[in-house]
């Protein structure tokens, strides 16, 4: 074999080795829990156990801005009907308007309140935890205050706990403007990626084309990133071109089964042709309903594209959220096929 042939053979072997190395990712499975009462039903426990889930990301409470009293307040704290048997990561959701309106001198006190509330919930339930996650869709305007809050929380928890934060797609693509939060690791939210209140949006939950537009510099993002994907469906109602609301149901709403009430417009949108009342919502003649679903086949394709851009060979995929009413439309084998 000539030197030239040896060169090409070596090149091919190197490419194969690189490809095999890229495919070898250690992926852990997890879920968000987003209800106000912690209580897993039998179906949800089967899902978690079948997928060998060891960790749950549980929303503990929200922090919102009280316009009347001009201060941040906690909202919708979780209560535990049963004690979790999984490793727990408390998640605190903070509205962007809270971080826009709060003054810098109030931030240390807010940090103390957040850490204290998390600790009290854990002491009461005799739980231990090794990580706290902050969830905020911060903007350029709120960036300084939000990052200051994170720094204050890090001081309070010391080096004994990991502090993570959710990262939206636009915050990765435009990190030069939105900044990188001073946390230990991030979770890239690969869902809620389009305006739900825009009539022209096709699917606000998940759109593979939008993901492609926002992940081209993922490989150079400085934080370790885990990934969060959706596993739910919803229906969006418009009246006179204006957003009215959204409802989620145990079953995927199928207007085709109600031809006396709905007419197909295009793609996943339907027009109401006769007043009706369903799912605690009054739907009027001429209203538009957009059906938004998550197809795990699309999630799988997106994961193939972006997972090799992640710097770490070990990361977690977190599904939003563990809910038997959503998960019953997807088999456990389907979920396993993603990993």
FENGIJO-V35683 format. One record per residue. N is the residue number from 1. OMEGA is omega in whole degrees, -180 to 180 (999 if undefined). D_CENTER is the distance of its C-alpha to the mean C-alpha in Angstrom with 1 decimal. Layout:
<<N	OMEGA	D_CENTER> <N	OMEGA	D_CENTER>>
This chain:
<<1	-178	54.3> <2	180	54.5> <3	-178	52.6> <4	179	50.7> <5	177	49.6> <6	-180	48.6> <7	-178	46.4> <8	178	44.5> <9	179	44.2> <10	180	42.8> <11	179	40.3> <12	-180	39.1> <13	178	38.8> <14	-180	36.7> <15	179	34.4> <16	-180	34.0> <17	179	33.4> <18	-179	30.7> <19	179	29.0> <20	179	29.2> <21	-179	27.9> <22	-177	24.9> <23	-176	24.0> <24	178	24.3> <25	176	20.9> <26	-174	20.3> <27	176	16.9> <28	-176	15.8> <29	178	13.8> <30	179	11.6> <31	165	9.5> <32	172	7.9> <33	-168	10.8> <34	177	10.5> <35	-179	14.2> <36	176	17.0> <37	179	19.2> <38	176	18.6> <39	-179	20.5> <40	175	19.7> <41	-176	21.8> <42	-179	23.7> <43	-180	21.6> <44	178	18.4> <45	178	20.5> <46	179	21.8> <47	-177	18.5> <48	-178	17.5> <49	180	21.1> <50	-180	21.5> <51	179	18.7> <52	179	20.1> <53	180	17.0> <54	-172	18.2> <55	175	15.3> <56	174	13.0> <57	-172	10.5> <58	176	12.0> <59	-177	11.6> <60	178	15.2> <61	176	15.8> <62	171	15.2> <63	-178	17.5> <64	-178	18.9> <65	176	22.1> <66	-175	25.2> <67	-178	27.1> <68	-177	30.3> <69	176	30.6> <70	179	28.9> <71	177	26.8> <72	179	23.3> <73	175	23.0> <74	179	20.7> <75	173	19.5> <76	177	18.5> <77	-180	19.0> <78	170	18.4> <79	-175	21.5> <80	175	22.1> <81	176	24.2> <82	-179	24.2> <83	180	23.7> <84	177	20.8> <85	-180	22.3> <86	170	19.3> <87	-173	18.6> <88	170	16.5> <89	177	14.1> <90	178	14.3> <91	179	11.4> <92	179	12.9> <93	-180	11.5> <94	179	14.0> <95	180	14.9> <96	-179	16.1> <97	175	19.4> <98	-178	20.0> <99	175	19.9> <100	-172	22.1> <101	-177	24.6> <102	176	25.1> <103	-176	28.1> <104	-177	28.1> <105	179	30.5> <106	-173	28.3> <107	178	25.4> <108	179	27.0> <109	177	27.6> <110	178	24.0> <111	178	23.0> <112	-179	25.6> <113	-180	24.5> <114	-179	20.9> <115	-180	22.2> <116	-179	24.9> <117	177	22.8> <118	-179	20.6> <119	-179	23.8> <120	178	25.6> <121	-179	23.0> <122	179	23.4> <123	-179	27.1> <124	-178	27.5> <125	-179	25.7> <126	-180	27.2> <127	172	23.9> <128	-179	23.4> <129	-178	20.4> <130	-176	20.1> <131	170	17.0> <132	180	15.4> <133	176	12.0> <134	-179	12.0> <135	-179	9.2> <136	175	11.1> <137	-175	11.2> <138	-179	14.6> <139	176	17.3> <140	-178	20.6> <141	-177	22.3> <142	-174	20.3> <143	-176	19.8> <144	-178	23.0> <145	-179	22.4> <146	179	18.8> <147	175	20.0> <148	178	23.0> <149	179	21.1> <150	180	19.3> <151	179	22.8> <152	178	24.3> <153	179	21.9> <154	178	22.6> <155	-177	26.2> <156	-177	26.0> <157	178	24.3> <158	-178	26.3> <159	-176	25.8> <160	-178	25.3> <161	172	21.6> <162	175	18.7> <163	-180	16.7> <164	180	13.3> <165	174	11.0> <166	-179	7.6> <167	177	8.9> <168	-179	8.6> <169	-178	10.7> <170	180	13.6> <171	173	13.8> <172	-177	14.4> <173	-176	16.9> <174	-177	18.7> <175	176	18.5> <176	179	22.3> <177	-177	21.8> <178	179	18.6> <179	178	19.4> <180	-176	17.8> <181	-177	16.9> <182	-180	19.5> <183	-180	17.4> <184	180	18.0> <185	-179	14.8> <186	173	11.5> <187	180	8.0> <188	-179	7.5> <189	-179	4.4> <190	176	6.5> <191	-173	5.9> <192	-169	7.4> <193	178	10.0> <194	-176	13.2> <195	-179	15.1> <196	-176	15.0> <197	178	18.4> <198	-178	20.1> <199	-177	22.4> <200	176	22.5> <201	179	18.8> <202	180	18.7> <203	-177	15.2> <204	-179	12.6> <205	-171	9.8> <206	179	10.7> <207	-175	13.9> <208	-180	15.2> <209	178	17.7> <210	178	15.4> <211	-180	13.6> <212	-177	17.2> <213	-171	18.1> <214	-174	15.6> <215	-176	15.8> <216	178	19.6> <217	-178	19.7> <218	-176	17.0> <219	-178	19.9> <220	178	21.3> <221	-168	18.3> <222	-179	19.8> <223	165	17.0> <224	-178	16.2> <225	163	12.7> <226	-176	10.7> <227	175	8.2> <228	-180	4.8> <229	-180	6.0> <230	171	6.6> <231	-180	9.7> <232	178	11.0> <233	180	13.5> <234	-180	14.9> <235	-174	18.1> <236	-175	18.8> <237	177	22.3> <238	177	24.4> <239	-178	28.0> <240	-179	30.3> <241	-178	27.6> <242	179	25.7> <243	179	22.3> <244	-179	23.1> <245	-178	20.1> <246	173	17.6> <247	177	18.1> <248	-174	16.5> <249	178	19.1> <250	-179	19.9> <251	176	21.3> <252	-178	20.3> <253	-178	22.6> <254	-179	25.4> <255	-180	27.7> <256	179	30.0> <257	-179	31.2> <258	-175	32.3> <259	179	34.6> <260	-175	36.6> <261	-174	33.7> <262	178	31.5> <263	-180	32.3> <264	179	30.2> <265	176	29.8> <266	178	27.9> <267	-175	25.0> <268	179	22.7> <269	-178	24.4> <270	177	27.2> <271	175	29.8> <272	-179	31.1> <273	178	34.9> <274	-180	35.8> <275	178	34.6> <276	178	32.7> <277	180	30.8> <278	178	27.9> <279	-180	24.8> <280	178	26.3> <281	176	26.2> <282	-179	29.4> <283	-174	29.1> <284	172	32.1> <285	-179	34.1> <286	175	32.7> <287	178	29.1> <288	176	26.5> <289	176	23.7> <290	-180	20.9> <291	-179	19.4> <292	-180	15.8> <293	172	15.0> <294	178	12.9> <295	-176	15.5> <296	176	14.8> <297	177	17.8> <298	177	16.0> <299	-180	13.0> <300	180	15.8> <301	179	17.6> <302	179	14.9> <303	178	14.4> <304	-177	18.2> <305	-170	18.3> <306	-173	16.0> <307	-179	16.3> <308	174	19.8> <309	179	19.0> <310	-175	17.3> <311	-177	20.1> <312	175	19.7> <313	178	20.9> <314	176	18.8> <315	-178	15.1> <316	169	12.5> <317	-179	10.1> <318	177	7.6> <319	174	7.2> <320	-5	5.7> <321	178	8.3> <322	-176	11.8> <323	-174	14.0> <324	180	17.3> <325	176	17.7> <326	-173	14.8> <327	-177	15.5> <328	177	19.2> <329	-179	19.0> <330	-180	17.9> <331	177	20.3> <332	179	19.6> <333	176	21.6> <334	-180	19.3> <335	-180	16.3> <336	-177	18.8> <337	-180	19.9> <338	-171	16.7> <339	999	17.5>>
